[in-house]
Amino acid sequence: MEYSQLRAMWAITKASLRSILRSPSAVVFSFVFPFIFILIFGFIGNSGGGQAYRALLDPKSDTSNALYAALKNNGSIKFVQYKDTFAQKLDMQKGRLAGNILITKNDTSSRTPYNVSLTSTSSSADKWPQLKALLDNTINNVSNTVYKGRPAYAGFNFDAERDVTTIRQYKTIDFILPGQLGFSLLSSGVFGVAFMFFNLRSTLVLKRFFATPISRSYIILGESFSRVIFQMLTAIVIIGAGYLFFDFTLVNGLRTFAEMLFLSFIGLLLFMGFGFIVSGLAKSDSTIPPFANLITMPQFLMGGTFFSIEAFPKWLQPISRAMPLTHLNDAMRSVAFEGRNLWEVKGEIGYLLIWTVAVYIIATKVFKWE
């Protein structure tokens, strides 16, 4: 019977996959640890915090009055401006914008010289009530100080049923889950591959493989496929659990689910390349964690896993944007919530592919068989 490289590779894949499933560390770092974070942040939900409420001042507003000056100087209200409508729409969807304020001047026959209107969205349901209260208090304060003895300085025209638009809400889980999935891919790709191939060398398993007719490329493919199968199953479970139990947004359903899996596959291939590099550089088991942590920890902390990189100082943001995990997380969030297709995130995909080519060029130089 003719020897089959594919059958031999598949046998290696199945044996390696069984080994991964029996490894407590592989299960913990690839599935349990990210899943615990998803549970925590899924139950936390959205919390308003104590930050200033970001509001948009309608361009038609009259700003030559005491009320506008009082609102502008109010530390609890922060007026923001947008260069394009897309950024404004995205902030509204994600609940970052408490509402839109319009201040207009009334005619001389009105009892109040000014009128204030507030509009908002359902995604800011935890913010617009506080903004409404701030507007009420500010109108009262201005009326009591600069408009004493007369009717209110401004009338407040607001009706929640009319002025709050229902839109898709951006939840905490919509940000956290892609970050945790990216972390799972990163840790599995780097640590899993590094330890796997180093142990295969140190236990002389690779030498035994060399005694068989299977080629070296099929050995790598077989071992790599087992890691890919395991991690893609993990990705399916993480995304599925987020969708079923915590209402994680898959805006286009199965298509979005498939696109997230495709992005996960690209990310995993890249991170496995880092694992091959670590495996080649490591001199012993004890040197693998330091090498691997040099690659994983900066990306884990600064790659947008738990919070947006916009929270970092300006000088640190370019470093964060240079990390591949940042682009993987951004691509998955754009696909999952914003409904972008793979072509629309081609910039992030292209960046990941450039990293992949560079990493595997280095890996071929440092990887050792013995």
Secondary structure in CASP SS format (residue, H / E / C, confidence):
PFRMAT SS
TARGET T0000
AUTHOR 0000-0000-0000
METHOD secondary structure of the structure
MODEL  1
M C 1.00
E C 1.00
Y C 1.00
S C 1.00
Q H 1.00
L H 1.00
R H 1.00
A H 1.00
M H 1.00
W H 1.00
A H 1.00
I H 1.00
T H 1.00
K H 1.00
A H 1.00
S H 1.00
L H 1.00
R H 1.00
S H 1.00
I H 1.00
L H 1.00
R C 1.00
S C 1.00
P H 1.00
S H 1.00
A H 1.00
V H 1.00
V H 1.00
F H 1.00
S H 1.00
F H 1.00
V H 1.00
F H 1.00
P H 1.00
F H 1.00
I H 1.00
F H 1.00
I H 1.00
L H 1.00
I H 1.00
F H 1.00
G H 1.00
F H 1.00
I H 1.00
G C 1.00
N C 1.00
S C 1.00
G C 1.00
G C 1.00
G C 1.00
Q C 1.00
A C 1.00
Y E 1.00
R E 1.00
A E 1.00
L E 1.00
L E 1.00
D C 1.00
P C 1.00
K C 1.00
S C 1.00
D C 1.00
T C 1.00
S C 1.00
N C 1.00
A H 1.00
L H 1.00
Y H 1.00
A H 1.00
A H 1.00
L H 1.00
K H 1.00
N C 1.00
N C 1.00
G C 1.00
S C 1.00
I E 1.00
K E 1.00
F E 1.00
V E 1.00
Q C 1.00
Y C 1.00
K C 1.00
D C 1.00
T H 1.00
F H 1.00
A H 1.00
Q H 1.00
K H 1.00
L H 1.00
D H 1.00
M H 1.00
Q H 1.00
K C 1.00
G C 1.00
R C 1.00
L C 1.00
A C 1.00
G E 1.00
N E 1.00
I E 1.00
L E 1.00
I E 1.00
T E 1.00
K E 1.00
N C 1.00
D C 1.00
T C 1.00
S C 1.00
S C 1.00
R C 1.00
T C 1.00
P C 1.00
Y E 1.00
N E 1.00
V E 1.00
S E 1.00
L E 1.00
T E 1.00
S E 1.00
T E 1.00
S H 1.00
S H 1.00
S H 1.00
A C 1.00
D C 1.00
K C 1.00
W H 1.00
P H 1.00
Q H 1.00
L H 1.00
K H 1.00
A H 1.00
L H 1.00
L H 1.00
D H 1.00
N H 1.00
T H 1.00
I H 1.00
N H 1.00
N H 1.00
V H 1.00
S H 1.00
N H 1.00
T H 1.00
V H 1.00
Y C 1.00
K C 1.00
G C 1.00
R C 1.00
P C 1.00
A C 1.00
Y C 1.00
A E 1.00
G E 1.00
F E 1.00
N E 1.00
F C 1.00
D C 1.00
A H 1.00
E H 1.00
R H 1.00
D H 1.00
V E 1.00
T E 1.00
T C 1.00
I C 1.00
R C 1.00
Q C 1.00
Y C 1.00
K C 1.00
T H 1.00
I H 1.00
D H 1.00
F H 1.00
I H 1.00
L H 1.00
P H 1.00
G H 1.00
Q H 1.00
L H 1.00
G H 1.00
F H 1.00
S H 1.00
L H 1.00
L H 1.00
S H 1.00
S H 1.00
G H 1.00
V H 1.00
F H 1.00
G H 1.00
V H 1.00
A H 1.00
F H 1.00
M H 1.00
F H 1.00
F H 1.00
N H 1.00
L H 1.00
R H 1.00
S H 1.00
T C 1.00
L C 1.00
V H 1.00
L H 1.00
K H 1.00
R H 1.00
F H 1.00
F H 1.00
A C 1.00
T C 1.00
P C 1.00
I C 1.00
S C 1.00
R H 1.00
S H 1.00
Y H 1.00
I H 1.00
I H 1.00
L H 1.00
G H 1.00
E H 1.00
S H 1.00
F H 1.00
S H 1.00
R H 1.00
V H 1.00
I H 1.00
F H 1.00
Q H 1.00
M H 1.00
L H 1.00
T H 1.00
A H 1.00
I H 1.00
V H 1.00
I H 1.00
I H 1.00
G H 1.00
A H 1.00
G H 1.00
Y H 1.00
L H 1.00
F H 1.00
F H 1.00
D C 1.00
F C 1.00
T C 1.00
L C 1.00
V C 1.00
N C 1.00
G C 1.00
L H 1.00
R H 1.00
T H 1.00
F H 1.00
A H 1.00
E H 1.00
M H 1.00
L H 1.00
F H 1.00
L H 1.00
S H 1.00
F H 1.00
I H 1.00
G H 1.00
L H 1.00
L H 1.00
L H 1.00
F H 1.00
M H 1.00
G H 1.00
F H 1.00
G H 1.00
F H 1.00
I H 1.00
V H 1.00
S H 1.00
G H 1.00
L H 1.00
A C 1.00
K C 1.00
S C 1.00
D H 1.00
S H 1.00
T H 1.00
I H 1.00
P H 1.00
P H 1.00
F H 1.00
A H 1.00
N H 1.00
L H 1.00
I H 1.00
T H 1.00
M H 1.00
P H 1.00
Q H 1.00
F H 1.00
L H 1.00
M H 1.00
G C 1.00
G C 1.00
T C 1.00
F C 1.00
F C 1.00
S C 1.00
I H 1.00
E H 1.00
A H 1.00
F C 1.00
P C 1.00
K C 1.00
W C 1.00
L C 1.00
Q H 1.00
P H 1.00
I H 1.00
S H 1.00
R H 1.00
A C 1.00
M C 1.00
P H 1.00
L H 1.00
T H 1.00
H H 1.00
L H 1.00
N H 1.00
D H 1.00
A H 1.00
M H 1.00
R H 1.00
S H 1.00
V H 1.00
A H 1.00
F C 1.00
E C 1.00
G C 1.00
R C 1.00
N C 1.00
L C 1.00
W H 1.00
E H 1.00
V H 1.00
K H 1.00
G H 1.00
E H 1.00
I H 1.00
G H 1.00
Y H 1.00
L H 1.00
L H 1.00
I H 1.00
W H 1.00
T H 1.00
V H 1.00
A H 1.00
V H 1.00
Y H 1.00
I H 1.00
I H 1.00
A H 1.00
T H 1.00
K H 1.00
V H 1.00
F C 1.00
K C 1.00
W C 1.00
E C 1.00
END
